Amino acid sequence: MKVRLPQTSRFQQLRWKLTLTYTGVTIAALLTVEIILLSLFVIGLISLINSGYLPEQLIDAASTSYSPILRDYLAQTPPDQEGVAAWLEHVGFASSINIPLTFEATDEVFVVGRDGRLLAVKPPGLLGSASVNQPLDFTIIPGLAKPLQAALEGEEDIKQLYSLANPGDHVIITVPVRDTAHKQVLGALVAMGRYPTLFNLLGEVVPILAVSLLIFTLVAGIAGTLYGFLAARSPVNRLHQLADATLAWSQGDFMVTVDDPSRDELGQLRGQRPHRRSRGNC
């Protein structure tokens, strides 16, 4: 006599396979979405680096923060060189201007008067042999001449106020300092720094994204496992009914039917039973 296994002990392997299938599909779908979003993020960073948005935002922020202060020194006749030098010595340009994802923090800064004379420089050896209170050779630094000349001429187009050879090189930004009437240029503030590359930016944001996505994937995997375990319950219970009916038929009890109201392949077995064949039939 065949012994029927308890209902709770049958199809457990199948149920766990279905559960793991749900988990795998959930994680695979999530990873696909994450890869797509990461690709879009990288494309966005590349566009951001090549658009000039970062140095333009930096010039705008520096103009708002520093032009009013320098105006007081440069508006005097002659310009208050000692005041400019003292201010430049104590100001932390890189730490004071907080623009996310900008060039690498440096304090390579100098101030030029309206007549092109160097008024102050930080650090002292930044411009080599250039002397304070003497006309500055605009070609002393590659890429300096064009934006500095534009700043001293009162150029309004921010795109003309910075110079960048290639991402990863030094970017030079110039900030015109105008009088209170905003008509006359009194001088210019010049700052230099290392412009970010795609790898620099990814190095800053990828660790944060990686941890967030890892946590999100683990949570989604656990949720997928729980959902899969619950979702697998229905087909497994239906198979229990089919197994009970099949066992009964194998023991000659053809009154047992499969009670399944669904219309799928398992549901099509509803009400069907094998026909008892006569012993005379082959």
C-alpha positions in Angstrom: 0.0 0.0 0.0 1.3 3.4 -1.0 1.7 5.9 1.8 0.6 9.5 1.0 3.1 12.1 1.9 1.7 15.0 4.1 0.6 17.9 1.9 3.0 20.2 3.6 6.0 18.1 2.6 5.2 17.8 -1.1 6.4 20.1 -3.8 8.7 22.0 -1.4 11.6 21.8 -3.8 9.4 23.1 -6.6 8.1 25.9 -4.4 11.6 27.0 -3.5 12.6 26.9 -7.2 9.7 29.1 -8.1 10.6 31.4 -5.2 14.2 31.7 -6.4 13.0 32.3 -9.9 10.9 35.3 -8.7 14.0 36.6 -6.7 16.3 36.2 -9.7 13.8 38.0 -12.1 13.4 40.8 -9.5 17.1 41.4 -9.1 17.8 41.1 -12.8 15.2 43.6 -13.6 16.5 46.0 -10.9 20.1 45.7 -12.1 19.0 46.4 -15.7 17.2 49.6 -14.6 20.3 50.5 -12.5 22.6 50.0 -15.4 20.4 52.2 -17.6 20.2 54.9 -15.0 24.0 54.8 -14.4 24.6 55.1 -18.2 22.3 58.1 -18.3 24.1 59.6 -15.3 27.5 59.2 -17.0 26.2 60.8 -20.2 24.8 63.6 -18.1 28.2 64.1 -16.4 30.0 64.2 -19.8 27.6 66.8 -21.1 28.0 68.8 -17.9 31.8 68.8 -18.2 31.8 69.8 -21.8 29.0 72.4 -21.5 31.0 75.0 -19.6 28.3 75.2 -16.9 30.8 74.6 -14.0 33.2 77.5 -14.7 30.3 79.8 -15.6 28.6 79.0 -12.2 31.9 79.6 -10.4 32.5 83.0 -12.1 28.9 84.0 -11.2 29.4 82.9 -7.5 32.8 84.6 -7.2 31.4 87.8 -8.7 28.6 87.9 -6.2 30.9 87.0 -3.2 34.0 89.0 -3.9 33.3 91.9 -6.3 31.7 94.1 -3.7 34.7 93.6 -1.3 37.3 94.3 -4.0 35.4 97.3 -5.3 36.2 99.2 -2.1 39.9 98.6 -2.5 40.1 99.1 -6.3 37.9 102.3 -6.4 40.5 104.3 -4.5 43.1 106.3 -6.4 45.6 104.7 -6.4 44.1 101.3 -5.6 44.6 100.2 -2.0 47.3 97.6 -2.9 48.0 96.7 0.8 44.3 96.2 1.5 43.9 93.9 -1.5 47.0 91.9 -0.5 45.7 91.6 3.1 42.3 90.5 2.0 43.8 88.0 -0.5 46.0 86.6 2.2 43.1 85.8 4.5 40.4 84.8 2.1 40.0 81.1 1.3 38.8 81.3 -2.3 38.4 77.5 -2.8 36.6 77.0 0.5 34.4 80.1 0.3 33.0 79.3 -3.1 30.8 76.3 -2.7 29.9 75.0 -6.2 29.3 71.2 -6.3 31.5 69.2 -8.7 33.7 72.2 -9.6 37.5 72.2 -10.1 39.8 70.8 -7.5 40.2 73.1 -4.5 43.1 75.4 -4.9 44.0 78.9 -3.7 45.9 80.1 -6.8 44.5 83.6 -7.0 45.7 87.1 -8.0 44.2 90.5 -8.6 45.0 92.9 -11.5 44.2 96.6 -11.6 42.4 98.3 -14.5 45.7 99.2 -16.0 47.0 95.7 -16.0 49.3 96.0 -13.0 49.6 93.1 -10.6 48.2 94.2 -7.2 48.4 91.0 -5.2 49.1 87.3 -5.7 48.6 84.1 -3.7 50.7 82.1 -3.3 53.7 84.5 -3.8 55.5 82.4 -6.4 52.5 81.6 -8.5 53.4 84.0 -11.3 57.1 83.3 -11.2 59.2 86.4 -11.8 56.2 88.8 -12.0 56.5 91.6 -9.6 53.7 93.2 -7.6 52.7 96.8 -8.7 54.2 96.2 -12.1 52.4 95.5 -15.4 51.6 91.9 -15.7 52.6 89.9 -18.8 49.3 88.3 -19.8 51.2 85.5 -21.6 53.0 84.4 -18.4 50.4 81.6 -18.0 49.1 79.8 -21.1 45.4 80.6 -21.6 45.4 83.7 -19.4 45.6 86.5 -22.0 42.2 86.1 -23.6 39.9 85.8 -20.5 41.9 88.5 -18.5 41.7 90.9 -21.4 38.0 90.3 -21.8 37.5 90.9 -18.0 39.4 94.2 -18.1 37.4 95.3 -21.1 34.1 94.7 -19.2 33.0 91.7 -21.2 29.4 90.6 -20.2 29.5 87.2 -21.8 30.6 84.7 -19.1 31.8 82.3 -21.8 34.6 84.7 -22.6 35.8 85.0 -19.0 37.4 81.6 -18.6 39.9 79.4 -20.4 40.1 75.6 -20.5 42.5 73.8 -22.8 41.3 70.2 -22.0 39.3 68.6 -19.1 41.9 67.8 -16.5 44.1 70.9 -17.2 44.0 74.1 -15.3 41.0 76.2 -15.8 41.4 79.9 -15.5 38.5 82.1 -14.5 38.4 85.9 -14.4 35.9 88.0 -12.5 35.6 91.6 -13.5 35.3 94.1 -10.6 33.0 97.0 -11.6 32.1 100.3 -9.9 28.8 100.8 -8.1 27.3 102.1 -11.3 28.3 99.0 -13.1 29.8 101.1 -15.9 33.5 101.1 -15.3 35.8 98.1 -14.7 38.2 98.7 -11.7 40.2 95.5 -12.1 39.8 91.7 -12.2 40.1 88.8 -9.9 41.8 85.7 -11.5 41.6 82.2 -10.0 43.0 78.9 -11.3 42.2 75.3 -10.5 42.2 71.8 -11.7 39.1 71.2 -13.9 37.3 67.9 -13.1 37.4 64.9 -15.5 34.8 62.3 -15.8 36.9 59.9 -13.6 37.3 62.6 -10.9 33.5 63.1 -10.7 32.7 59.4 -10.8 35.3 58.8 -8.1 33.3 61.2 -5.9 29.8 60.0 -6.6 30.1 56.3 -7.5 31.0 55.1 -4.0 27.9 56.8 -2.7 25.7 55.4 -5.5 27.3 52.0 -5.1 26.4 51.7 -1.4 22.9 53.1 -2.1 22.3 50.7 -5.0 23.7 47.7 -3.0 21.3 48.4 -0.1 18.4 48.9 -2.6 19.2 45.7 -4.4 19.4 43.7 -1.1 16.0 45.1 0.0 14.5 44.4 -3.4 16.0 40.8 -3.3 14.5 40.2 0.1 11.1 41.6 -1.0 11.2 39.5 -4.2 12.0 36.4 -2.2 9.0 37.0 0.2 6.7 37.8 -2.7 7.9 34.8 -4.7 7.4 32.5 -1.7 3.8 33.7 -1.4 3.1 33.8 -5.1 4.4 30.2 -5.5 1.8 29.0 -2.9 -1.1 29.1 -5.4 0.4 26.9 -8.2 1.8 24.5 -5.6 -1.6 24.1 -3.9 -3.2 23.4 -7.3 -0.5 20.8 -7.9 -1.4 19.3 -4.5 -5.0 18.8 -5.7 -3.8 17.3 -8.9 -1.4 15.0 -7.1 -4.2 13.9 -4.6 -6.5 13.1 -7.6 -3.8 11.2 -9.4 -3.0 9.1 -6.4 -6.7 8.3 -5.9 -7.0 7.3 -9.6 -3.9 5.1 -9.3 -5.7 3.3 -6.4 -8.9 2.8 -8.4 -10.9 5.6 -6.9 -12.2 7.4 -10.0 -14.8 9.5 -8.2 -12.1 12.0 -7.2 -11.9 15.1 -9.5 -9.7 18.1 -9.8 -11.5 21.1 -8.4 -9.8 24.0 -10.1 -12.0 26.9 -11.4 -9.2 28.5 -13.4 -8.9 28.2 -17.2 -5.2 27.5 -17.7 -3.6 24.2 -18.4 -4.1 23.0 -14.8 -7.6 24.2 -14.7 -8.5 22.3 -17.9 -8.1 19.1 -15.8 -11.1 20.2 -13.8 -13.8 17.5 -13.7 -11.7 15.1 -15.8 -11.0 11.6 -14.7 -9.5 8.6 -16.4 -12.1 6.1 -17.8 -12.0 2.6 -16.4 -11.1 0.3 -19.2 -12.6 -3.2 -19.3 -10.2 -6.0 -18.9 -11.1 -7.2 -22.4 -9.7 -4.1 -24.0 -6.1 -4.2 -25.1 
